[in-house]
């Protein structure tokens, strides 16, 4: 996994993520499921040019869904990363 843009898929903009970024300088990222913490740290530092203090990851299971014609399925599983940045660093989302 050398390309940082295949590791970091997008930044999650949610109420919880906005609250974390304002209070604790943390950001939520949707990352590749095979990426480990070292890969995520390198990718984020290269893409956004920030200094990272800590990376926490979690696997999020997909939700069960029902289609209109009584067929059942699931959304995809994905991996979430919570990245804590050094004081003064910031990821620009606009």
N, CA, C and O of each residue as an XYZ file, in Angstrom:
376
protein
N       0.837     -1.176      0.000
C       0.000      0.000      0.000
C       0.884      1.243      0.000
O       1.165      1.815      1.053
N       1.308      1.643     -1.159
C       2.210      2.776     -1.253
C       1.492      4.079     -1.557
O       1.921      5.135     -1.091
N       0.415      4.034     -2.323
C      -0.265      5.250     -2.719
C      -1.158      5.747     -1.578
O      -2.070      5.030     -1.165
N      -0.918      6.952     -1.063
C      -1.728      7.431      0.064
C      -3.186      7.664     -0.289
O      -4.048      7.619      0.589
N      -3.478      7.912     -1.564
C      -4.860      8.169     -1.965
C      -5.689      6.888     -2.055
O      -6.917      6.961     -2.112
N      -5.051      5.722     -2.069
C      -5.809      4.473     -1.985
C      -6.053      4.084     -0.529
O      -6.975      3.321     -0.238
N      -5.242      4.598      0.380
C      -5.420      4.301      1.805
C      -6.517      5.172      2.396
O      -7.437      4.656      3.031
N      -6.435      6.486      2.197
C      -7.435      7.418      2.730
C      -8.481      7.653      1.652
O      -8.189      8.233      0.606
N      -9.701      7.198      1.914
C     -10.760      7.350      0.922
C     -11.428      8.718      1.028
O     -11.591      9.400      0.017
N     -11.820      9.130      2.238
C     -12.374     10.466      2.430
C     -12.394     10.824      3.907
O     -12.179      9.975      4.772
N     -12.657     12.089      4.177
C     -12.819     12.580      5.546
C     -14.309     12.567      5.842
O     -15.103     13.104      5.069
N     -14.690     11.960      6.951
C     -16.103     11.860      7.317
C     -16.535     13.162      7.989
O     -15.968     13.551      9.010
N     -17.531     13.831      7.424
C     -18.047     15.072      7.994
C     -19.389     14.740      8.642
O     -20.414     14.632      7.967
N     -19.360     14.581      9.966
C     -20.560     14.271     10.738
C     -20.609     15.201     11.942
O     -19.666     15.954     12.186
N     -21.689     15.154     12.686
C     -21.783     15.972     13.892
C     -20.724     15.552     14.905
O     -20.082     16.401     15.523
N     -20.543     14.265     15.073
C     -19.550     13.784     16.023
C     -18.146     14.166     15.568
O     -17.322     14.582     16.383
N     -17.871     14.030     14.284
C     -16.570     14.383     13.758
C     -16.271     15.865     13.884
O     -15.143     16.251     14.191
N     -17.277     16.699     13.649
C     -17.098     18.136     13.801
C     -16.829     18.494     15.250
O     -15.978     19.337     15.534
N     -17.540     17.867     16.164
C     -17.331     18.098     17.590
C     -15.920     17.684     18.011
O     -15.260     18.397     18.767
N     -15.459     16.525     17.519
C     -14.106     16.064     17.849
C     -13.047     17.011     17.308
O     -12.044     17.268     17.974
N     -13.259     17.528     16.116
C     -12.253     18.414     15.530
C     -12.188     19.745     16.270
O     -11.110     20.325     16.395
N     -13.313     20.233     16.759
C     -13.311     21.496     17.483
C     -12.737     21.360     18.887
O     -11.995     22.232     19.340
N     -13.073     20.274     19.580
C     -12.671     20.136     20.979
C     -11.295     19.504     21.163
O     -10.511     19.950     22.000
N     -10.999     18.454     20.372
C      -9.797     17.658     20.630
C      -8.823     17.618     19.467
O      -7.816     16.914     19.543
N      -9.091     18.353     18.389
C      -8.234     18.371     17.195
C      -8.096     16.964     16.600
O      -7.005     16.544     16.214
N      -9.234     16.239     16.535
C      -9.277     14.898     15.969
C     -10.175     14.904     14.737
O     -11.134     15.673     14.659
N      -9.855     14.038     13.774
C     -10.621     13.961     12.535
C     -10.973     12.512     12.246
O     -10.180     11.612     12.523
N     -12.169     12.276     11.685
C     -12.618     10.947     11.310
C     -12.330     10.728      9.828
O     -12.629     11.580      8.992
N     -11.747      9.575      9.518
C     -11.403      9.246      8.139
C     -11.981      7.888      7.775
O     -12.032      6.979      8.603
N     -12.415      7.760      6.531
C     -12.807      6.470      5.965
C     -11.566      5.958      5.243
O     -11.102      6.579      4.287
N     -11.021      4.816      5.701
C      -9.760      4.311      5.157
C      -9.944      2.906      4.602
O     -10.964      2.259      4.835
N      -8.952      2.452      3.873
C      -8.956      1.106      3.307
C      -8.941      0.083      4.433
O      -8.255      0.271      5.438
N      -9.689     -0.991      4.270
C      -9.803     -1.991      5.340
C      -8.502     -2.729      5.616
O      -8.308     -3.240      6.719
N      -7.602     -2.795      4.629
C      -6.340     -3.517      4.819
C      -5.245     -2.643      5.406
O      -4.176     -3.152      5.742
N      -5.479     -1.346      5.539
C      -4.453     -0.422      6.020
C      -4.279     -0.556      7.530
O      -5.249     -0.727      8.268
N      -3.026     -0.475      7.976
C      -2.767     -0.477      9.405
C      -2.479      0.951      9.867
O      -2.510      1.881      9.061
N      -2.200      1.128     11.161
C      -2.034      2.463     11.715
C      -0.824      3.188     11.134
O      -0.864      4.403     10.942
N       0.231      2.468     10.859
C       1.429      3.081     10.288
C       1.146      3.580      8.875
O       1.557      4.683      8.515
N       0.450      2.781      8.075
C       0.071      3.202      6.721
C      -0.812      4.453      6.765
O      -0.614      5.386      5.986
N      -1.777      4.466      7.670
C      -2.692      5.598      7.772
C      -1.941      6.855      8.186
O      -2.178      7.928      7.633
N      -1.033      6.731      9.157
C      -0.240      7.878      9.607
C       0.574      8.463      8.451
O       0.563      9.675      8.239
N       1.270      7.623      7.714
C       2.092      8.102      6.600
C       1.240      8.764      5.513
O       1.615      9.802      4.967
N       0.096      8.157      5.206
C      -0.758      8.681      4.152
C      -1.332     10.046      4.524
O      -1.322     10.963      3.703
N      -1.828     10.190      5.744
C      -2.425     11.456      6.166
C      -1.366     12.553      6.243
O      -1.616     13.687      5.834
N      -0.189     12.221      6.763
C       0.875     13.221      6.838
C       1.315     13.672      5.446
O       1.665     14.836      5.253
N       1.298     12.758      4.480
C       1.701     13.119      3.120
C       0.614     13.917      2.400
O       0.920     14.893      1.716
N      -0.645     13.516      2.544
C      -1.728     14.187      1.824
C      -1.998     15.581      2.388
O      -2.063     16.555      1.638
N      -2.155     15.677      3.712
C      -2.592     16.925      4.328
C      -1.448     17.764      4.902
O      -1.670     18.896      5.329
N      -0.230     17.221      4.915
C       0.956     17.919      5.423
C       0.758     18.404      6.856
O       0.909     19.590      7.149
N       0.417     17.469      7.745
C       0.205     17.742      9.160
C       1.036     16.753      9.970
O       1.539     15.770      9.426
N       1.181     17.010     11.268
C       1.884     16.112     12.179
C       0.859     15.376     13.023
O      -0.006     15.999     13.640
N       0.951     14.050     13.054
C      -0.026     13.212     13.741
C       0.549     12.718     15.064
O       1.684     12.246     15.123
N      -0.246     12.832     16.121
C       0.152     12.328     17.433
C      -0.320     10.895     17.654
O       0.415     10.073     18.201
N      -1.559     10.595     17.224
C      -2.121      9.273     17.524
C      -3.123      8.879     16.445
O      -3.817      9.726     15.882
N      -3.187      7.568     16.165
C      -4.159      7.017     15.216
C      -4.908      5.890     15.912
O      -4.300      4.935     16.396
N      -6.225      6.006     15.958
C      -7.078      4.941     16.487
C      -7.936      4.434     15.342
O      -8.462      5.228     14.562
N      -8.083      3.111     15.231
C      -8.864      2.538     14.140
C      -9.951      1.630     14.685
O      -9.847      1.099     15.791
N     -10.999      1.462     13.884
C     -12.056      0.519     14.228
C     -12.708      0.014     12.957
O     -12.846      0.750     11.980
N     -13.109     -1.246     12.977
C     -13.835     -1.826     11.861
C     -15.325     -1.644     12.114
O     -15.838     -2.009     13.171
N     -16.010     -1.075     11.129
C     -17.436     -0.803     11.238
C     -18.168     -1.813     10.374
O     -17.904     -1.924      9.177
N     -19.081     -2.546     10.980
C     -19.845     -3.539     10.238
C     -20.941     -2.889      9.415
O     -21.501     -1.866      9.809
N     -21.243     -3.480      8.281
C     -22.298     -2.955      7.420
C     -23.672     -3.197      8.013
O     -23.875     -4.127      8.794
N     -24.603     -2.353      7.635
C     -25.959     -2.467      8.144
C     -26.784     -3.429      7.288
O     -26.538     -3.577      6.091
N     -27.746     -4.067      7.905
C     -28.689     -4.893      7.161
C     -29.688     -3.978      6.479
O     -30.203     -3.042      7.089
N     -29.956     -4.249      5.227
C     -30.876     -3.421      4.449
C     -31.932     -4.303      3.801
O     -31.702     -5.486      3.550
N     -33.107     -3.707      3.530
C     -34.165     -4.422      2.844
C     -34.547     -3.611      1.622
O     -34.780     -2.405      1.714
N     -34.611     -4.272      0.484
C     -35.040     -3.616     -0.735
C     -36.561     -3.651     -0.830
O     -37.209     -4.366     -0.066
N     -37.130     -2.901     -1.742
C     -38.586     -2.770     -1.788
C     -39.308     -4.049     -2.187
O     -40.510     -4.166     -1.953
N     -38.615     -5.005     -2.780
C     -39.279     -6.233     -3.180
C     -38.901     -7.407     -2.272
O     -38.813     -8.552     -2.715
N     -38.682     -7.093     -0.995
C     -38.451     -8.082      0.067
C     -37.163     -8.877     -0.112
O     -37.062    -10.009      0.360
N     -36.197     -8.302     -0.776
C     -34.882     -8.916     -0.836
C     -34.028     -8.287      0.259
O     -34.102     -7.081      0.496
N     -33.224     -9.100      0.919
C     -32.415     -8.619      2.025
C     -30.947     -8.603      1.623
O     -30.493     -9.419      0.820
N     -30.234     -7.677      2.187
C     -28.817     -7.575      1.897
C     -28.119     -6.767      2.981
O     -28.693     -6.476      4.030
N     -26.875     -6.412      2.707
C     -26.084     -5.642      3.670
C     -25.287     -4.575      2.927
O     -24.941     -4.741      1.757
N     -25.002     -3.480      3.625
C     -24.048     -2.523      3.093
C     -22.649     -3.034      3.400
O     -22.483     -3.948      4.209
N     -21.659     -2.459      2.770
C     -20.289     -2.941      2.927
C     -19.720     -2.599      4.303
O     -20.038     -1.564      4.888
N     -18.870     -3.497      4.802
C     -18.083     -3.197      5.993
C     -17.014     -2.190      5.610
O     -16.574     -2.165      4.460
N     -16.585     -1.348      6.566
C     -15.551     -0.369      6.276
C     -14.734     -0.091      7.524
O     -15.101     -0.518      8.619
N     -13.644      0.613      7.369
C     -12.746      0.900      8.474
C     -12.726      2.399      8.726
O     -12.618      3.198      7.795
N     -12.833      2.768      9.999
C     -12.822      4.161     10.410
C     -11.531      4.422     11.179
O     -11.101      3.591     11.979
N     -10.913      5.582     10.932
C      -9.722      5.984     11.666
C      -9.987      7.333     12.316
O     -10.512      8.249     11.683
N      -9.615      7.445     13.596
C      -9.675      8.713     14.311
C      -8.236      9.185     14.465
O      -7.430      8.549     15.144
N      -7.926     10.307     13.826
C      -6.553     10.812     13.776
C      -6.460     12.044     14.665
O      -7.215     12.999     14.486
N      -5.530     12.024     15.632
C      -5.293     13.168     16.503
C      -4.096     13.935     15.972
O      -3.017     13.372     15.789
N      -4.295     15.227     15.726
C      -3.238     16.066     15.164
C      -2.527     16.852     16.253
O      -3.051     17.063     17.347
N      -1.307     17.281     15.914
C      -0.515     18.120     16.808
C      -1.219     19.459     16.991
O      -1.919     19.928     16.093
N      -1.031     20.071     18.155
C      -1.636     21.369     18.444
C      -1.198     22.397     17.393
O      -0.008     22.568     17.129
N      -2.174     23.067     16.809
C      -1.893     24.067     15.792
C      -2.088     23.561     14.375
O      -2.306     24.367     13.471
N      -2.018     22.244     14.147
C      -2.263     21.687     12.809
C      -3.760     21.527     12.587
O      -4.530     21.410     13.540
N      -4.164     21.524     11.325
C      -5.578     21.474     10.991
C      -5.735     20.907      9.588
O      -4.900     21.164      8.721
N      -6.793     20.140      9.352
C      -7.112     19.643      8.022
C      -8.193     20.551      7.448
O      -9.266     20.698      8.032
N      -7.904     21.158      6.304
C      -8.875     22.038      5.646
C      -9.857     21.183      4.858
O      -9.450     20.403      3.997
N     -11.147     21.324      5.147
C     -12.174     20.495      4.519
C     -12.899     21.202      3.391
O     -13.790     20.614      2.778
N     -12.553     22.424      3.104
C     -13.234     23.141      2.031
C     -12.312     23.299      0.919
O     -12.674     23.879     -0.104
